[in-house]
Amino acid sequence: METEERFIALETKLAYLEDFVAQLQQEAVTNAKQIAILREENKMLAGRYEELAQNIDIPARRPPHY
């Protein structure tokens, strides 16, 4: 009986671990999609910043009050 109980306990733990791994995998996929979106937004904003920086004459020195 003890061996059968241990086997059932192992099967139960395995089932929980399989579910946990599936949840982790889904979260990783979701995070990867979100990271891709954020990278695209960052690229767009960096390009927009470059456009604005080229159109504005910003002095490269510190203001006199520093």
All heavy atoms as TSV, in Angstrom:
chain	resi	resn	atom	element	x	y	z
A	1	MET	N	N	0.806	-1.195	0.000
A	1	MET	CA	C	0.000	0.000	0.000
A	1	MET	C	C	0.853	1.264	0.000
A	1	MET	O	O	0.512	2.224	-0.643
A	1	MET	CB	C	-0.897	0.029	1.237
A	1	MET	CG	C	-2.296	-0.485	1.075
A	1	MET	SD	S	-3.178	0.176	-0.293
A	1	MET	CE	C	-4.657	-0.715	-0.091
A	2	GLU	N	N	1.918	1.255	0.754
A	2	GLU	CA	C	2.745	2.446	0.861
A	2	GLU	C	C	3.316	2.845	-0.494
A	2	GLU	O	O	3.358	4.029	-0.833
A	2	GLU	CB	C	3.874	2.214	1.861
A	2	GLU	CG	C	4.680	3.463	2.119
A	2	GLU	CD	C	5.749	3.219	3.153
A	2	GLU	OE1	O	5.433	2.713	4.249
A	2	GLU	OE2	O	6.909	3.534	2.834
A	3	THR	N	N	3.713	1.874	-1.283
A	3	THR	CA	C	4.261	2.172	-2.606
A	3	THR	C	C	3.190	2.796	-3.492
A	3	THR	O	O	3.462	3.754	-4.219
A	3	THR	CB	C	4.795	0.883	-3.262
A	3	THR	OG1	O	5.759	0.291	-2.396
A	3	THR	CG2	C	5.436	1.185	-4.599
A	4	GLU	N	N	1.983	2.277	-3.415
A	4	GLU	CA	C	0.890	2.822	-4.231
A	4	GLU	C	C	0.564	4.253	-3.812
A	4	GLU	O	O	0.337	5.120	-4.663
A	4	GLU	CB	C	-0.351	1.939	-4.094
A	4	GLU	CG	C	-1.472	2.368	-5.022
A	4	GLU	CD	C	-2.663	1.426	-4.968
A	4	GLU	OE1	O	-2.486	0.254	-4.600
A	4	GLU	OE2	O	-3.759	1.899	-5.284
A	5	GLU	N	N	0.576	4.550	-2.539
A	5	GLU	CA	C	0.314	5.906	-2.045
A	5	GLU	C	C	1.408	6.864	-2.505
A	5	GLU	O	O	1.133	8.002	-2.897
A	5	GLU	CB	C	0.208	5.899	-0.523
A	5	GLU	CG	C	-1.037	5.227	-0.003
A	5	GLU	CD	C	-1.021	5.071	1.516
A	5	GLU	OE1	O	-0.040	5.514	2.164
A	5	GLU	OE2	O	-1.988	4.500	2.037
A	6	ARG	N	N	2.631	6.398	-2.457
A	6	ARG	CA	C	3.748	7.232	-2.920
A	6	ARG	C	C	3.638	7.481	-4.416
A	6	ARG	O	O	3.904	8.596	-4.895
A	6	ARG	CB	C	5.081	6.560	-2.588
A	6	ARG	CG	C	5.363	6.538	-1.085
A	6	ARG	CD	C	6.619	5.806	-0.748
A	6	ARG	NE	N	7.769	6.494	-1.345
A	6	ARG	CZ	C	8.972	5.946	-1.450
A	6	ARG	NH1	N	9.194	4.724	-1.021
A	6	ARG	NH2	N	9.951	6.628	-1.994
A	7	PHE	N	N	3.221	6.478	-5.167
A	7	PHE	CA	C	3.054	6.622	-6.611
A	7	PHE	C	C	1.952	7.629	-6.927
A	7	PHE	O	O	2.116	8.492	-7.798
A	7	PHE	CB	C	2.730	5.253	-7.231
A	7	PHE	CG	C	2.687	5.255	-8.723
A	7	PHE	CD1	C	3.822	5.470	-9.473
A	7	PHE	CD2	C	1.481	5.055	-9.385
A	7	PHE	CE1	C	3.790	5.476	-10.851
A	7	PHE	CE2	C	1.431	5.073	-10.773
A	7	PHE	CZ	C	2.589	5.272	-11.507
A	8	ILE	N	N	0.852	7.570	-6.199
A	8	ILE	CA	C	-0.248	8.525	-6.388
A	8	ILE	C	C	0.210	9.936	-6.029
A	8	ILE	O	O	-0.104	10.897	-6.741
A	8	ILE	CB	C	-1.480	8.101	-5.548
A	8	ILE	CG1	C	-2.083	6.824	-6.137
A	8	ILE	CG2	C	-2.516	9.214	-5.506
A	8	ILE	CD1	C	-3.157	6.180	-5.286
A	9	ALA	N	N	0.990	10.070	-4.959
A	9	ALA	CA	C	1.512	11.382	-4.568
A	9	ALA	C	C	2.423	11.946	-5.652
A	9	ALA	O	O	2.361	13.141	-5.978
A	9	ALA	CB	C	2.248	11.278	-3.235
A	10	LEU	N	N	3.256	11.088	-6.228
A	10	LEU	CA	C	4.142	11.539	-7.313
A	10	LEU	C	C	3.335	11.949	-8.549
A	10	LEU	O	O	3.656	12.950	-9.199
A	10	LEU	CB	C	5.138	10.433	-7.675
A	10	LEU	CG	C	6.285	10.232	-6.699
A	10	LEU	CD1	C	7.086	8.994	-7.081
A	10	LEU	CD2	C	7.177	11.454	-6.667
A	11	GLU	N	N	2.320	11.187	-8.881
A	11	GLU	CA	C	1.472	11.536	-10.028
A	11	GLU	C	C	0.772	12.869	-9.797
A	11	GLU	O	O	0.654	13.685	-10.715
A	11	GLU	CB	C	0.441	10.439	-10.289
A	11	GLU	CG	C	1.008	9.193	-10.929
A	11	GLU	CD	C	-0.072	8.142	-11.190
A	11	GLU	OE1	O	-1.039	8.058	-10.411
A	11	GLU	OE2	O	0.069	7.412	-12.183
A	12	THR	N	N	0.324	13.094	-8.580
A	12	THR	CA	C	-0.341	14.358	-8.243
A	12	THR	C	C	0.627	15.527	-8.382
A	12	THR	O	O	0.302	16.553	-8.981
A	12	THR	CB	C	-0.904	14.297	-6.804
A	12	THR	OG1	O	-1.785	13.181	-6.696
A	12	THR	CG2	C	-1.648	15.565	-6.454
A	13	LYS	N	N	1.826	15.350	-7.832
A	13	LYS	CA	C	2.835	16.408	-7.949
A	13	LYS	C	C	3.187	16.674	-9.409
A	13	LYS	O	O	3.338	17.824	-9.824
A	13	LYS	CB	C	4.098	16.040	-7.168
A	13	LYS	CG	C	3.924	16.143	-5.678
A	13	LYS	CD	C	5.217	15.780	-4.961
A	13	LYS	CE	C	5.036	15.874	-3.459
A	13	LYS	NZ	N	6.288	15.578	-2.734
A	14	LEU	N	N	3.296	15.617	-10.190
A	14	LEU	CA	C	3.614	15.767	-11.602
A	14	LEU	C	C	2.518	16.533	-12.328
A	14	LEU	O	O	2.796	17.398	-13.162
A	14	LEU	CB	C	3.823	14.395	-12.253
A	14	LEU	CG	C	4.136	14.402	-13.749
A	14	LEU	CD1	C	5.437	15.155	-14.016
A	14	LEU	CD2	C	4.222	12.987	-14.277
A	15	ALA	N	N	1.275	16.238	-11.997
A	15	ALA	CA	C	0.157	16.946	-12.630
A	15	ALA	C	C	0.207	18.441	-12.308
A	15	ALA	O	O	0.014	19.282	-13.187
A	15	ALA	CB	C	-1.169	16.344	-12.188
A	16	TYR	N	N	0.478	18.762	-11.031
A	16	TYR	CA	C	0.596	20.175	-10.656
A	16	TYR	C	C	1.780	20.837	-11.352
A	16	TYR	O	O	1.695	21.984	-11.798
A	16	TYR	CB	C	0.740	20.317	-9.135
A	16	TYR	CG	C	-0.567	20.236	-8.391
A	16	TYR	CD1	C	-0.839	19.167	-7.544
A	16	TYR	CD2	C	-1.541	21.227	-8.520
A	16	TYR	CE1	C	-2.043	19.088	-6.856
A	16	TYR	CE2	C	-2.739	21.151	-7.844
A	16	TYR	CZ	C	-2.984	20.082	-7.010
A	16	TYR	OH	O	-4.170	20.020	-6.337
A	17	LEU	N	N	2.900	20.132	-11.457
A	17	LEU	CA	C	4.070	20.688	-12.138
A	17	LEU	C	C	3.816	20.912	-13.623
A	17	LEU	O	O	4.238	21.922	-14.189
A	17	LEU	CB	C	5.285	19.767	-11.941
A	17	LEU	CG	C	5.935	19.818	-10.569
A	17	LEU	CD1	C	7.013	18.740	-10.456
A	17	LEU	CD2	C	6.546	21.182	-10.313
A	18	GLU	N	N	3.132	19.976	-14.258
A	18	GLU	CA	C	2.804	20.141	-15.676
A	18	GLU	C	C	1.917	21.357	-15.888
A	18	GLU	O	O	2.110	22.136	-16.828
A	18	GLU	CB	C	2.119	18.887	-16.224
A	18	GLU	CG	C	3.057	17.719	-16.420
A	18	GLU	CD	C	2.341	16.450	-16.853
A	18	GLU	OE1	O	1.112	16.325	-16.610
A	18	GLU	OE2	O	3.003	15.572	-17.428
A	19	ASP	N	N	0.946	21.555	-15.003
A	19	ASP	CA	C	0.074	22.728	-15.092
A	19	ASP	C	C	0.873	24.009	-14.875
A	19	ASP	O	O	0.697	24.989	-15.605
A	19	ASP	CB	C	-1.048	22.624	-14.064
A	19	ASP	CG	C	-2.007	23.796	-14.159
A	19	ASP	OD1	O	-2.565	24.020	-15.257
A	19	ASP	OD2	O	-2.196	24.476	-13.128
A	20	PHE	N	N	1.762	23.982	-13.904
A	20	PHE	CA	C	2.591	25.149	-13.615
A	20	PHE	C	C	3.485	25.507	-14.799
A	20	PHE	O	O	3.622	26.675	-15.166
A	20	PHE	CB	C	3.429	24.885	-12.362
A	20	PHE	CG	C	4.316	26.034	-11.976
A	20	PHE	CD1	C	3.785	27.203	-11.469
A	20	PHE	CD2	C	5.693	25.936	-12.127
A	20	PHE	CE1	C	4.602	28.256	-11.110
A	20	PHE	CE2	C	6.519	26.992	-11.775
A	20	PHE	CZ	C	5.970	28.153	-11.260
A	21	VAL	N	N	4.088	24.506	-15.413
A	21	VAL	CA	C	4.950	24.740	-16.572
A	21	VAL	C	C	4.137	25.309	-17.733
A	21	VAL	O	O	4.588	26.226	-18.436
A	21	VAL	CB	C	5.681	23.437	-16.985
A	21	VAL	CG1	C	6.339	23.579	-18.346
A	21	VAL	CG2	C	6.717	23.065	-15.947
A	22	ALA	N	N	2.927	24.817	-17.930
A	22	ALA	CA	C	2.070	25.347	-18.992
A	22	ALA	C	C	1.731	26.813	-18.726
A	22	ALA	O	O	1.743	27.637	-19.654
A	22	ALA	CB	C	0.794	24.514	-19.103
A	23	GLN	N	N	1.444	27.148	-17.485
A	23	GLN	CA	C	1.163	28.547	-17.134
A	23	GLN	C	C	2.391	29.425	-17.344
A	23	GLN	O	O	2.284	30.547	-17.860
A	23	GLN	CB	C	0.696	28.649	-15.680
A	23	GLN	CG	C	-0.681	28.097	-15.431
A	23	GLN	CD	C	-1.055	28.154	-13.957
A	23	GLN	OE1	O	-0.397	28.821	-13.155
A	23	GLN	NE2	N	-2.109	27.441	-13.596
A	24	LEU	N	N	3.558	28.918	-16.946
A	24	LEU	CA	C	4.797	29.672	-17.152
A	24	LEU	C	C	5.064	29.906	-18.637
A	24	LEU	O	O	5.481	30.992	-19.046
A	24	LEU	CB	C	5.986	28.925	-16.550
A	24	LEU	CG	C	6.269	29.145	-15.077
A	24	LEU	CD1	C	7.438	28.272	-14.644
A	24	LEU	CD2	C	6.578	30.589	-14.789
A	25	GLN	N	N	4.830	28.883	-19.431
A	25	GLN	CA	C	5.051	29.005	-20.862
A	25	GLN	C	C	4.114	30.047	-21.465
A	25	GLN	O	O	4.532	30.872	-22.272
A	25	GLN	CB	C	4.847	27.657	-21.547
A	25	GLN	CG	C	5.175	27.685	-23.026
A	25	GLN	CD	C	5.062	26.305	-23.660
A	25	GLN	OE1	O	4.554	25.368	-23.062
A	25	GLN	NE2	N	5.523	26.197	-24.883
A	26	GLN	N	N	2.856	30.041	-21.046
A	26	GLN	CA	C	1.904	31.031	-21.550
A	26	GLN	C	C	2.315	32.435	-21.133
A	26	GLN	O	O	2.236	33.376	-21.924
A	26	GLN	CB	C	0.491	30.716	-21.037
A	26	GLN	CG	C	-0.558	31.660	-21.563
A	26	GLN	CD	C	-0.642	31.644	-23.081
A	26	GLN	OE1	O	-0.573	30.602	-23.713
A	26	GLN	NE2	N	-0.774	32.808	-23.675
A	27	GLU	N	N	2.781	32.579	-19.916
A	27	GLU	CA	C	3.238	33.886	-19.443
A	27	GLU	C	C	4.463	34.347	-20.226
A	27	GLU	O	O	4.590	35.525	-20.561
A	27	GLU	CB	C	3.555	33.807	-17.946
A	27	GLU	CG	C	3.750	35.140	-17.282
A	27	GLU	CD	C	2.491	35.983	-17.228
A	27	GLU	OE1	O	1.382	35.435	-17.202
A	27	GLU	OE2	O	2.645	37.226	-17.222
A	28	ALA	N	N	5.366	33.434	-20.522
A	28	ALA	CA	C	6.553	33.779	-21.302
A	28	ALA	C	C	6.167	34.244	-22.706
A	28	ALA	O	O	6.733	35.203	-23.230
A	28	ALA	CB	C	7.503	32.588	-21.382
A	29	VAL	N	N	5.194	33.578	-23.313
A	29	VAL	CA	C	4.727	33.974	-24.645
A	29	VAL	C	C	4.094	35.363	-24.586
A	29	VAL	O	O	4.367	36.226	-25.422
A	29	VAL	CB	C	3.732	32.930	-25.204
A	29	VAL	CG1	C	3.025	33.449	-26.441
A	29	VAL	CG2	C	4.445	31.625	-25.503
A	30	THR	N	N	3.265	35.597	-23.572
A	30	THR	CA	C	2.630	36.904	-23.404
A	30	THR	C	C	3.675	37.990	-23.210
A	30	THR	O	O	3.591	39.064	-23.815
A	30	THR	CB	C	1.662	36.872	-22.199
A	30	THR	OG1	O	0.678	35.858	-22.416
A	30	THR	CG2	C	0.983	38.198	-21.991
A	31	ASN	N	N	4.671	37.715	-22.364
A	31	ASN	CA	C	5.733	38.695	-22.115
A	31	ASN	C	C	6.548	38.968	-23.376
A	31	ASN	O	O	6.919	40.112	-23.642
A	31	ASN	CB	C	6.644	38.223	-20.987
A	31	ASN	CG	C	5.997	38.327	-19.632
A	31	ASN	OD1	O	5.005	39.018	-19.457
A	31	ASN	ND2	N	6.546	37.628	-18.655
A	32	ALA	N	N	6.830	37.946	-24.148
A	32	ALA	CA	C	7.597	38.134	-25.382
A	32	ALA	C	C	6.829	39.020	-26.357
A	32	ALA	O	O	7.425	39.893	-27.008
A	32	ALA	CB	C	7.898	36.776	-26.017
A	33	LYS	N	N	5.520	38.825	-26.456
A	33	LYS	CA	C	4.709	39.676	-27.335
A	33	LYS	C	C	4.726	41.116	-26.852
A	33	LYS	O	O	4.868	42.047	-27.651
A	33	LYS	CB	C	3.270	39.157	-27.395
A	33	LYS	CG	C	3.124	37.874	-28.170
A	33	LYS	CD	C	1.686	37.380	-28.149
A	33	LYS	CE	C	1.545	36.048	-28.861
A	33	LYS	NZ	N	0.171	35.520	-28.791
A	34	GLN	N	N	4.578	41.306	-25.539
A	34	GLN	CA	C	4.583	42.653	-24.978
A	34	GLN	C	C	5.946	43.318	-25.182
A	34	GLN	O	O	6.018	44.497	-25.507
A	34	GLN	CB	C	4.234	42.603	-23.485
A	34	GLN	CG	C	4.108	43.962	-22.842
A	34	GLN	CD	C	2.948	44.767	-23.391
A	34	GLN	OE1	O	1.939	44.215	-23.769
A	34	GLN	NE2	N	3.110	46.064	-23.434
A	35	ILE	N	N	7.018	42.578	-25.025
A	35	ILE	CA	C	8.363	43.128	-25.241
A	35	ILE	C	C	8.531	43.550	-26.696
A	35	ILE	O	O	9.100	44.608	-26.984
A	35	ILE	CB	C	9.440	42.105	-24.818
A	35	ILE	CG1	C	9.476	41.994	-23.289
A	35	ILE	CG2	C	10.813	42.484	-25.364
A	35	ILE	CD1	C	10.319	40.847	-22.770
A	36	ALA	N	N	8.023	42.757	-27.626
A	36	ALA	CA	C	8.120	43.113	-29.039
A	36	ALA	C	C	7.365	44.407	-29.324
A	36	ALA	O	O	7.857	45.281	-30.053
A	36	ALA	CB	C	7.580	41.975	-29.903
A	37	ILE	N	N	6.184	44.550	-28.735
A	37	ILE	CA	C	5.400	45.776	-28.911
A	37	ILE	C	C	6.154	46.969	-28.338
A	37	ILE	O	O	6.252	48.028	-28.977
A	37	ILE	CB	C	4.012	45.630	-28.245
A	37	ILE	CG1	C	3.161	44.632	-29.025
A	37	ILE	CG2	C	3.307	46.972	-28.129
A	37	ILE	CD1	C	1.898	44.201	-28.305
A	38	LEU	N	N	6.702	46.812	-27.140
A	38	LEU	CA	C	7.429	47.905	-26.497
A	38	LEU	C	C	8.683	48.287	-27.279
A	38	LEU	O	O	9.036	49.470	-27.366
A	38	LEU	CB	C	7.778	47.532	-25.057
A	38	LEU	CG	C	6.586	47.438	-24.102
A	38	LEU	CD1	C	7.027	46.863	-22.763
A	38	LEU	CD2	C	5.917	48.781	-23.920
A	39	ARG	N	N	9.356	47.299	-27.854
A	39	ARG	CA	C	10.536	47.604	-28.667
A	39	ARG	C	C	10.155	48.434	-29.891
A	39	ARG	O	O	10.865	49.378	-30.263
A	39	ARG	CB	C	11.236	46.322	-29.101
A	39	ARG	CG	C	12.059	45.701	-28.016
A	39	ARG	CD	C	12.826	44.500	-28.517
A	39	ARG	NE	N	13.716	44.016	-27.463
A	39	ARG	CZ	C	14.144	42.789	-27.367
A	39	ARG	NH1	N	13.794	41.893	-28.269
A	39	ARG	NH2	N	14.929	42.438	-26.379
A	40	GLU	N	N	9.053	48.076	-30.531
A	40	GLU	CA	C	8.597	48.838	-31.698
A	40	GLU	C	C	8.228	50.264	-31.295
A	40	GLU	O	O	8.568	51.214	-31.997
A	40	GLU	CB	C	7.410	48.138	-32.361
A	40	GLU	CG	C	7.793	46.922	-33.162
A	40	GLU	CD	C	8.765	47.249	-34.288
A	40	GLU	OE1	O	8.548	48.244	-35.021
A	40	GLU	OE2	O	9.753	46.513	-34.438
A	41	GLU	N	N	7.527	50.406	-30.157
A	41	GLU	CA	C	7.177	51.741	-29.687
A	41	GLU	C	C	8.434	52.545	-29.362
A	41	GLU	O	O	8.514	53.735	-29.679
A	41	GLU	CB	C	6.287	51.655	-28.449
A	41	GLU	CG	C	4.878	51.192	-28.748
A	41	GLU	CD	C	4.026	51.070	-27.491
A	41	GLU	OE1	O	4.515	51.384	-26.373
A	41	GLU	OE2	O	2.866	50.657	-27.634
A	42	ASN	N	N	9.408	51.895	-28.747
A	42	ASN	CA	C	10.659	52.572	-28.410
A	42	ASN	C	C	11.387	53.031	-29.675
A	42	ASN	O	O	11.915	54.145	-29.730
A	42	ASN	CB	C	11.541	51.645	-27.584
A	42	ASN	CG	C	12.752	52.349	-27.037
A	42	ASN	OD1	O	12.718	53.545	-26.792
A	42	ASN	ND2	N	13.828	51.609	-26.843
A	43	LYS	N	N	11.414	52.163	-30.684
A	43	LYS	CA	C	12.060	52.511	-31.946
A	43	LYS	C	C	11.367	53.712	-32.596
A	43	LYS	O	O	12.008	54.643	-33.077
A	43	LYS	CB	C	12.020	51.317	-32.897
A	43	LYS	CG	C	12.753	51.560	-34.207
A	43	LYS	CD	C	12.528	50.428	-35.197
A	43	LYS	CE	C	13.336	49.211	-34.857
A	43	LYS	NZ	N	13.244	48.162	-35.890
A	44	MET	N	N	10.016	53.705	-32.562
A	44	MET	CA	C	9.262	54.807	-33.149
A	44	MET	C	C	9.531	56.107	-32.394
A	44	MET	O	O	9.766	57.153	-32.997
A	44	MET	CB	C	7.763	54.495	-33.123
A	44	MET	CG	C	6.941	55.542	-33.823
A	44	MET	SD	S	5.408	56.080	-33.051
A	44	MET	CE	C	5.458	55.645	-31.389
A	45	LEU	N	N	9.526	56.034	-31.066
A	45	LEU	CA	C	9.770	57.230	-30.266
A	45	LEU	C	C	11.198	57.741	-30.438
A	45	LEU	O	O	11.418	58.955	-30.475
A	45	LEU	CB	C	9.487	56.940	-28.792
A	45	LEU	CG	C	8.010	56.771	-28.432
A	45	LEU	CD1	C	7.877	56.288	-26.997
A	45	LEU	CD2	C	7.240	58.053	-28.653
A	46	ALA	N	N	12.156	56.842	-30.549
A	46	ALA	CA	C	13.543	57.266	-30.764
A	46	ALA	C	C	13.671	57.978	-32.108
A	46	ALA	O	O	14.353	59.000	-32.218
A	46	ALA	CB	C	14.481	56.068	-30.708
A	47	GLY	N	N	12.998	57.452	-33.123
A	47	GLY	CA	C	13.011	58.113	-34.428
A	47	GLY	C	C	12.355	59.479	-34.378
A	47	GLY	O	O	12.859	60.451	-34.957
A	48	ARG	N	N	11.250	59.561	-33.661
A	48	ARG	CA	C	10.552	60.857	-33.523
A	48	ARG	C	C	11.429	61.841	-32.765
A	48	ARG	O	O	11.495	63.015	-33.110
A	48	ARG	CB	C	9.229	60.632	-32.787
A	48	ARG	CG	C	8.391	61.847	-32.638
A	48	ARG	CD	C	7.748	62.236	-33.962
A	48	ARG	NE	N	6.892	63.371	-33.739
A	48	ARG	CZ	C	6.992	64.519	-34.379
A	48	ARG	NH1	N	7.881	64.659	-35.337
A	48	ARG	NH2	N	6.192	65.512	-34.103
A	49	TYR	N	N	12.115	61.372	-31.746
A	49	TYR	CA	C	13.013	62.232	-30.983
A	49	TYR	C	C	14.133	62.763	-31.874
A	49	TYR	O	O	14.482	63.944	-31.804
A	49	TYR	CB	C	13.591	61.461	-29.799
A	49	TYR	CG	C	14.639	62.239	-29.038
A	49	TYR	CD1	C	14.272	63.231	-28.138
A	49	TYR	CD2	C	15.994	61.998	-29.246
A	49	TYR	CE1	C	15.230	63.955	-27.454
A	49	TYR	CE2	C	16.955	62.718	-28.571
A	49	TYR	CZ	C	16.570	63.694	-27.673
A	49	TYR	OH	O	17.525	64.413	-27.005
A	50	GLU	N	N	14.690	61.897	-32.700
A	50	GLU	CA	C	15.751	62.329	-33.613
A	50	GLU	C	C	15.240	63.400	-34.572
A	50	GLU	O	O	15.939	64.376	-34.842
A	50	GLU	CB	C	16.307	61.133	-34.393
A	50	GLU	CG	C	17.229	60.256	-33.587
A	50	GLU	CD	C	18.470	60.978	-33.113
A	50	GLU	OE1	O	19.047	61.770	-33.901
A	50	GLU	OE2	O	18.863	60.760	-31.961
A	51	GLU	N	N	14.043	63.212	-35.088
A	51	GLU	CA	C	13.456	64.218	-35.977
A	51	GLU	C	C	13.313	65.555	-35.269
A	51	GLU	O	O	13.668	66.608	-35.824
A	51	GLU	CB	C	12.075	63.760	-36.460
A	51	GLU	CG	C	12.091	62.630	-37.446
A	51	GLU	CD	C	10.668	62.179	-37.783
A	51	GLU	OE1	O	9.693	62.910	-37.478
A	51	GLU	OE2	O	10.530	61.076	-38.336
A	52	LEU	N	N	12.798	65.522	-34.054
A	52	LEU	CA	C	12.617	66.759	-33.298
A	52	LEU	C	C	13.955	67.394	-32.945
A	52	LEU	O	O	14.104	68.608	-33.004
A	52	LEU	CB	C	11.809	66.486	-32.028
A	52	LEU	CG	C	10.339	66.138	-32.229
A	52	LEU	CD1	C	9.711	65.721	-30.913
A	52	LEU	CD2	C	9.587	67.310	-32.834
A	53	ALA	N	N	14.924	66.573	-32.569
A	53	ALA	CA	C	16.239	67.097	-32.186
A	53	ALA	C	C	16.929	67.761	-33.372
A	53	ALA	O	O	17.655	68.743	-33.194
A	53	ALA	CB	C	17.105	65.977	-31.616
A	54	GLN	N	N	16.715	67.253	-34.567
A	54	GLN	CA	C	17.336	67.845	-35.753
A	54	GLN	C	C	16.681	69.178	-36.118
A	54	GLN	O	O	17.327	70.048	-36.686
A	54	GLN	CB	C	17.240	66.882	-36.935
A	54	GLN	CG	C	18.135	65.677	-36.791
A	54	GLN	CD	C	17.930	64.676	-37.912
A	54	GLN	OE1	O	17.119	64.874	-38.805
A	54	GLN	NE2	N	18.668	63.572	-37.852
A	55	ASN	N	N	15.427	69.333	-35.760
A	55	ASN	CA	C	14.703	70.560	-36.110
A	55	ASN	C	C	14.848	71.654	-35.064
A	55	ASN	O	O	14.465	72.786	-35.307
A	55	ASN	CB	C	13.218	70.259	-36.323
A	55	ASN	CG	C	12.992	69.395	-37.549
A	55	ASN	OD1	O	13.768	69.436	-38.496
A	55	ASN	ND2	N	11.947	68.601	-37.528
A	56	ILE	N	N	15.387	71.334	-33.905
A	56	ILE	CA	C	15.537	72.305	-32.830
A	56	ILE	C	C	17.026	72.507	-32.579
A	56	ILE	O	O	17.782	71.557	-32.454
A	56	ILE	CB	C	14.855	71.805	-31.534
A	56	ILE	CG1	C	13.362	71.622	-31.754
A	56	ILE	CG2	C	15.116	72.767	-30.390
A	56	ILE	CD1	C	12.656	70.977	-30.575
A	57	ASP	N	N	17.417	73.786	-32.505
A	57	ASP	CA	C	18.821	74.088	-32.226
A	57	ASP	C	C	19.033	74.078	-30.715
A	57	ASP	O	O	18.699	75.026	-30.025
A	57	ASP	CB	C	19.196	75.437	-32.827
A	57	ASP	CG	C	20.680	75.731	-32.698
A	57	ASP	OD1	O	21.458	74.759	-32.627
A	57	ASP	OD2	O	21.040	76.917	-32.670
A	58	ILE	N	N	19.587	73.000	-30.207
A	58	ILE	CA	C	19.842	72.867	-28.774
A	58	ILE	C	C	21.341	73.058	-28.540
A	58	ILE	O	O	22.149	72.334	-29.117
A	58	ILE	CB	C	19.407	71.475	-28.267
A	58	ILE	CG1	C	17.922	71.260	-28.526
A	58	ILE	CG2	C	19.746	71.319	-26.782
A	58	ILE	CD1	C	17.445	69.864	-28.200
A	59	PRO	N	N	21.694	74.029	-27.707
A	59	PRO	CA	C	23.126	74.224	-27.449
A	59	PRO	C	C	23.714	73.021	-26.716
A	59	PRO	O	O	23.060	72.398	-25.888
A	59	PRO	CB	C	23.184	75.479	-26.576
A	59	PRO	CG	C	21.808	75.681	-26.059
A	59	PRO	CD	C	20.861	74.982	-26.986
A	60	ALA	N	N	24.967	72.721	-27.009
A	60	ALA	CA	C	25.641	71.558	-26.423
A	60	ALA	C	C	26.336	71.910	-25.117
A	60	ALA	O	O	27.031	71.085	-24.554
A	60	ALA	CB	C	26.626	70.994	-27.421
A	61	ARG	N	N	26.181	73.118	-24.645
A	61	ARG	CA	C	26.844	73.538	-23.399
A	61	ARG	C	C	25.812	73.681	-22.302
A	61	ARG	O	O	24.628	73.790	-22.550
A	61	ARG	CB	C	27.613	74.826	-23.608
A	61	ARG	CG	C	26.752	75.985	-24.062
A	61	ARG	CD	C	27.599	77.239	-24.286
A	61	ARG	NE	N	26.781	78.302	-24.857
A	61	ARG	CZ	C	25.971	79.074	-24.146
A	61	ARG	NH1	N	25.841	78.909	-22.849
A	61	ARG	NH2	N	25.262	80.019	-24.735
A	62	ARG	N	N	26.324	73.729	-21.074
A	62	ARG	CA	C	25.445	73.917	-19.916
A	62	ARG	C	C	24.971	75.355	-19.827
A	62	ARG	O	O	25.707	76.273	-20.182
A	62	ARG	CB	C	26.167	73.544	-18.638
A	62	ARG	CG	C	26.409	72.084	-18.464
A	62	ARG	CD	C	26.992	71.817	-17.125
A	62	ARG	NE	N	27.117	70.379	-16.904
A	62	ARG	CZ	C	27.648	69.835	-15.847
A	62	ARG	NH1	N	28.135	70.603	-14.890
A	62	ARG	NH2	N	27.708	68.540	-15.724
A	63	PRO	N	N	23.767	75.527	-19.302
A	63	PRO	CA	C	23.310	76.908	-19.075
A	63	PRO	C	C	24.185	77.607	-18.034
A	63	PRO	O	O	24.850	76.939	-17.228
A	63	PRO	CB	C	21.886	76.729	-18.534
A	63	PRO	CG	C	21.511	75.318	-18.829
A	63	PRO	CD	C	22.770	74.544	-18.995
A	64	PRO	N	N	24.207	78.927	-18.034
A	64	PRO	CA	C	25.104	79.673	-17.144
A	64	PRO	C	C	24.823	79.460	-15.643
A	64	PRO	O	O	25.711	79.639	-14.828
A	64	PRO	CB	C	24.888	81.138	-17.512
A	64	PRO	CG	C	23.810	81.170	-18.499
A	64	PRO	CD	C	23.467	79.790	-18.914
A	65	HIS	N	N	23.632	79.059	-15.264
A	65	HIS	CA	C	23.325	78.925	-13.829
A	65	HIS	C	C	23.855	77.611	-13.244
A	65	HIS	O	O	23.690	77.380	-12.055
A	65	HIS	CB	C	21.814	79.056	-13.596
A	65	HIS	CG	C	20.993	77.992	-14.265
A	65	HIS	ND1	N	20.596	78.135	-15.587
A	65	HIS	CD2	C	20.502	76.819	-13.836
A	65	HIS	CE1	C	19.885	77.059	-15.917
A	65	HIS	NE2	N	19.816	76.246	-14.886
A	66	TYR	N	N	24.541	76.764	-13.993
A	66	TYR	CA	C	25.113	75.546	-13.441
A	66	TYR	C	C	26.465	75.788	-12.868
A	66	TYR	O	O	27.365	76.273	-13.161
A	66	TYR	CB	C	25.195	74.440	-14.513
A	66	TYR	CG	C	23.923	73.635	-14.583
A	66	TYR	CD1	C	22.924	73.935	-15.505
A	66	TYR	CD2	C	23.711	72.574	-13.721
A	66	TYR	CE1	C	21.755	73.195	-15.576
A	66	TYR	CE2	C	22.556	71.821	-13.785
A	66	TYR	CZ	C	21.583	72.149	-14.705
A	66	TYR	OH	O	20.443	71.407	-14.775
